[in-house]
Amino acid sequence: MSKFRFSVGPWNIHEGADVFGPAVRPTIAFAEKLANFKKIGFDAVQFHDDDVVPEIDTKSASEITATARQVKQMLDDHGLKAEFVAPRLWESPRTIDGAFTSNSEAEREYASERSLRAVDLCREIGCDLLGFWYAREGTLCAESKDMHAGVHRMIEGLNRVLDYDGTIRIFIEPKPNEPIDRSFAPTMGHALALSAETIDPPRVGGLVESAHATLAGLDPANEMAFALALGKLFGVHLNDQNGMKYDQDKAFGAENLRQAFNQVRVLVENDFGARGEYVGLDVKAMRTQKVELCYEHLKNSLQMVRLLEQKVAAFDYKIQRQFIEARDYEGLEMYVMKLLLGA
């Protein structure tokens, strides 16, 4: 039995399109996804704002509210909660050069207004967490933006949300590149530095995605531990990544088993979830999967977390201390590998 509660986004069940090819699977209805998420073992759903209200930019305030309430009823019907809402600030033509860091004042204003509408959605669907993945907050051309000004604009965007709603919490999900070349918030350290400069730092934290940390050349467990040590880990997205390439969102533990073990160990040791946090997955099905098998990556990732929880429970801290006291780190490393291999 897992100690964690788990969340997943509707985008994790998709049609299999990629930048080199079209969709290969039929679209699955949102209600069907919710029913299957519950059966698989998820407790909550992650949302972008337009997952809640499709084509949100074309809808009136009353239409947005009515649609959000319908989604809340669907969640209730399936015994699911909403974990967070994240404004999708990277697909609109108005954010082609960034959202909060755009060189256009009008486009920066659009990003702020859409973020405030996402706060309203949080309230309608029953959560208090807003997420920012700063997808285009950076540069494609190094000389195209003033990073000094961009950092202050991101802080201003955070402050506007904090001022709008006195109880909303915000996480920043760092990523070093893709779709931009140079991110203004590439790591958890950058995210928490931004948090510290806001008008209410306790309400701004971070979310670590395994693959994003790997893309930055960092260890995901260390990124999690850093945020945990400062009381700032508001969420995680567990997945896996084969090196510093494009963002792959592989099933958790599929590439780096020891890294996966240490991520689970850090979360267990620091009682992650005790304040209501969810362990989120952000994994993609391989494009080769048939539609009847398109949930397997979610099932496999959940199973990996639970299996690694068992390994953490079997981890002998007395043996660990003995190796540490002797400074026999070769021995400690072999102990961990034998534990993972069942030897």
TORVEXMI-641183 format. One record per residue (C-alpha): residue in three letters; x, y, z. Coordinates in steps of 0.25 Angstrom, whole numbers. Layout:
N
- guvo_x_y_z
- ala_X_Y_Z;
...
//
This chain:
343
- guvo_x_y_z
- met_0_0_0;
- ser_6_13_-4;
- lys_8_25_6;
- phe_6_34_-6;
- arg_-6_40_-13;
- phe_-5_41_-28;
- ser_-9_51_-39;
- val_-8_51_-54;
- gly_-12_61_-65;
- pro_-22_58_-76;
- trp_-10_61_-86;
- asn_-3_48_-82;
- ile_-13_40_-90;
- his_-12_46_-104;
- glu_-12_43_-119;
- gly_2_40_-121;
- ala_6_52_-130;
- asp_20_57_-129;
- val_28_68_-137;
- phe_31_58_-148;
- gly_18_51_-150;
- pro_3_52_-148;
- ala_-7_46_-138;
- val_-7_31_-138;
- arg_-18_28_-128;
- pro_-32_33_-127;
- thr_-36_43_-116;
- ile_-41_38_-103;
- ala_-53_46_-97;
- phe_-49_54_-84;
- ala_-60_46_-76;
- glu_-54_33_-80;
- lys_-40_37_-76;
- leu_-45_41_-62;
- ala_-52_28_-60;
- asn_-39_20_-64;
- phe_-30_29_-56;
- lys_-39_25_-44;
- lys_-38_11_-47;
- ile_-23_11_-49;
- gly_-21_17_-35;
- phe_-20_32_-37;
- asp_-26_42_-26;
- ala_-25_55_-33;
- val_-24_62_-47;
- gln_-15_72_-52;
- phe_-20_83_-61;
- his_-16_94_-71;
- asp_-27_105_-71;
- asp_-31_100_-85;
- asp_-33_86_-80;
- val_-44_91_-71;
- val_-49_101_-81;
- pro_-46_98_-96;
- glu_-43_110_-105;
- ile_-43_118_-92;
- asp_-39_131_-99;
- thr_-52_131_-107;
- lys_-61_129_-95;
- ser_-69_139_-87;
- ala_-67_140_-72;
- ser_-81_133_-70;
- glu_-77_122_-80;
- ile_-64_119_-73;
- thr_-71_118_-59;
- ala_-82_109_-64;
- thr_-72_100_-71;
- ala_-63_99_-59;
- arg_-74_95_-50;
- gln_-77_84_-60;
- val_-63_79_-59;
- lys_-64_80_-43;
- gln_-76_71_-44;
- met_-69_61_-53;
- leu_-58_60_-43;
- asp_-67_58_-31;
- asp_-75_48_-39;
- his_-62_40_-40;
- gly_-57_42_-26;
- leu_-45_51_-31;
- lys_-39_64_-27;
- ala_-32_75_-35;
- glu_-18_77_-31;
- phe_-15_90_-39;
- val_-18_99_-51;
- ala_-7_104_-60;
- pro_-9_115_-70;
- arg_-5_110_-83;
- leu_4_122_-87;
- trp_12_116_-98;
- glu_2_113_-109;
- ser_-5_126_-112;
- pro_0_135_-123;
- arg_0_146_-113;
- thr_11_138_-105;
- ile_20_134_-117;
- asp_31_143_-111;
- gly_29_139_-96;
- ala_18_142_-87;
- phe_22_150_-75;
- thr_36_153_-82;
- ser_30_157_-95;
- asn_36_170_-101;
- ser_21_174_-103;
- glu_14_181_-92;
- ala_1_177_-97;
- glu_5_162_-98;
- arg_10_163_-84;
- glu_-3_168_-79;
- tyr_-10_157_-87;
- ala_-2_147_-79;
- ser_-5_153_-66;
- glu_-20_154_-69;
- arg_-20_139_-73;
- ser_-13_135_-60;
- leu_-23_142_-52;
- arg_-34_135_-59;
- ala_-27_122_-56;
- val_-28_126_-41;
- asp_-43_127_-43;
- leu_-43_113_-49;
- cys_-35_108_-37;
- arg_-46_112_-28;
- glu_-57_107_-37;
- ile_-51_93_-37;
- gly_-47_92_-23;
- cys_-32_94_-22;
- asp_-22_105_-17;
- leu_-10_103_-25;
- leu_-6_110_-38;
- gly_5_105_-47;
- phe_15_112_-55;
- trp_23_105_-66;
- tyr_31_117_-71;
- ala_31_110_-85;
- arg_35_122_-93;
- glu_41_131_-82;
- gly_55_132_-88;
- thr_61_134_-102;
- leu_63_128_-115;
- cys_73_139_-119;
- ala_82_143_-108;
- glu_81_157_-110;
- ser_66_158_-112;
- lys_63_160_-98;
- asp_68_167_-85;
- met_69_156_-75;
- his_71_166_-64;
- ala_57_172_-68;
- gly_51_158_-70;
- val_54_153_-56;
- his_47_166_-50;
- arg_35_164_-60;
- met_34_149_-55;
- ile_34_154_-41;
- glu_23_165_-44;
- gly_14_154_-51;
- leu_15_145_-38;
- asn_12_157_-29;
- arg_0_161_-37;
- val_-6_147_-35;
- leu_-2_147_-20;
- asp_-9_161_-19;
- tyr_-21_156_-26;
- asp_-24_144_-17;
- gly_-19_144_-3;
- thr_-19_129_-1;
- ile_-15_124_-14;
- arg_-1_116_-15;
- ile_8_116_-27;
- phe_18_106_-32;
- ile_29_109_-42;
- glu_33_97_-51;
- pro_47_99_-56;
- lys_53_94_-69;
- pro_66_99_-75;
- asn_62_99_-90;
- glu_51_94_-100;
- pro_43_101_-106;
- ile_53_113_-104;
- asp_68_112_-104;
- arg_71_119_-91;
- ser_62_119_-80;
- phe_61_130_-69;
- ala_57_120_-59;
- pro_65_107_-62;
- thr_66_100_-48;
- met_60_99_-35;
- gly_70_109_-29;
- his_65_119_-39;
- ala_51_116_-36;
- leu_53_118_-21;
- ala_61_131_-23;
- leu_49_137_-31;
- ser_40_132_-19;
- ala_48_139_-9;
- glu_47_152_-16;
- thr_31_152_-17;
- ile_22_159_-7;
- asp_18_146_0;
- pro_30_136_-1;
- pro_23_125_7;
- arg_12_124_-4;
- val_22_122_-15;
- gly_30_109_-17;
- gly_34_99_-27;
- leu_31_86_-35;
- val_42_77_-39;
- glu_40_69_-52;
- ser_50_57_-53;
- ala_53_59_-67;
- his_54_74_-66;
- ala_65_73_-55;
- thr_72_63_-64;
- leu_72_72_-76;
- ala_79_82_-67;
- gly_90_72_-64;
- leu_85_71_-50;
- asp_80_60_-41;
- pro_65_60_-39;
- ala_66_55_-25;
- asn_75_66_-21;
- glu_66_76_-27;
- met_55_70_-19;
- ala_63_70_-6;
- phe_68_84_-8;
- ala_53_89_-9;
- leu_49_80_3;
- ala_60_86_12;
- leu_54_100_10;
- gly_40_95_11;
- lys_37_99_-3;
- leu_34_86_-11;
- phe_19_88_-15;
- gly_19_76_-25;
- val_27_66_-33;
- his_25_60_-47;
- leu_32_47_-47;
- asn_36_42_-61;
- asp_50_38_-67;
- gln_59_43_-78;
- asn_70_37_-86;
- gly_81_47_-85;
- met_81_62_-88;
- lys_73_62_-101;
- tyr_58_66_-104;
- asp_48_65_-93;
- gln_44_50_-93;
- asp_35_48_-82;
- lys_38_33_-81;
- ala_31_24_-71;
- phe_37_26_-57;
- gly_49_17_-55;
- ala_50_12_-69;
- glu_64_18_-71;
- asn_70_21_-58;
- leu_66_12_-47;
- arg_76_16_-36;
- gln_72_31_-39;
- ala_57_27_-38;
- phe_60_19_-25;
- asn_66_32_-19;
- gln_55_41_-23;
- val_45_32_-16;
- arg_55_31_-4;
- val_56_46_-2;
- leu_41_47_-3;
- val_38_36_7;
- glu_49_41_17;
- asn_44_55_17;
- asp_29_51_18;
- phe_25_57_5;
- gly_10_57_4;
- ala_8_60_19;
- arg_3_74_16;
- gly_-6_69_5;
- glu_3_69_-7;
- tyr_2_59_-18;
- val_12_50_-25;
- gly_9_54_-39;
- leu_13_47_-52;
- asp_16_53_-65;
- val_19_42_-75;
- lys_16_40_-89;
- ala_11_27_-96;
- met_21_22_-107;
- arg_16_26_-121;
- thr_15_11_-124;
- gln_5_8_-114;
- lys_-9_3_-119;
- val_-21_11_-113;
- glu_-25_-1_-104;
- leu_-11_-1_-98;
- cys_-10_14_-97;
- tyr_-11_14_-81;
- glu_0_4_-79;
- his_11_15_-77;
- leu_3_21_-65;
- lys_1_7_-59;
- asn_15_4_-61;
- ser_20_17_-54;
- leu_10_15_-42;
- gln_15_1_-40;
- met_30_6_-41;
- val_27_16_-30;
- arg_21_5_-21;
- leu_32_-5_-24;
- leu_42_6_-20;
- glu_35_9_-8;
- gln_37_-5_-4;
- lys_52_-4_-6;
- val_52_9_2;
- ala_45_1_13;
- ala_55_-10_12;
- phe_67_0_12;
- asp_75_-3_25;
- tyr_79_10_31;
- lys_88_4_41;
- ile_96_-2_30;
- gln_96_11_23;
- arg_102_18_36;
- gln_113_7_37;
- phe_118_9_23;
- ile_117_24_25;
- glu_125_23_38;
- ala_136_15_31;
- arg_135_24_19;
- asp_133_12_11;
- tyr_125_18_0;
- glu_128_7_-10;
- gly_122_-3_0;
- leu_110_6_1;
- glu_108_7_-13;
- met_109_-8_-15;
- tyr_99_-9_-4;
- val_89_-1_-11;
- met_91_-8_-24;
- lys_89_-21_-18;
- leu_76_-16_-11;
- leu_71_-12_-24;
- leu_74_-25_-31;
- gly_69_-33_-20;
- ala_82_-40_-18;
//
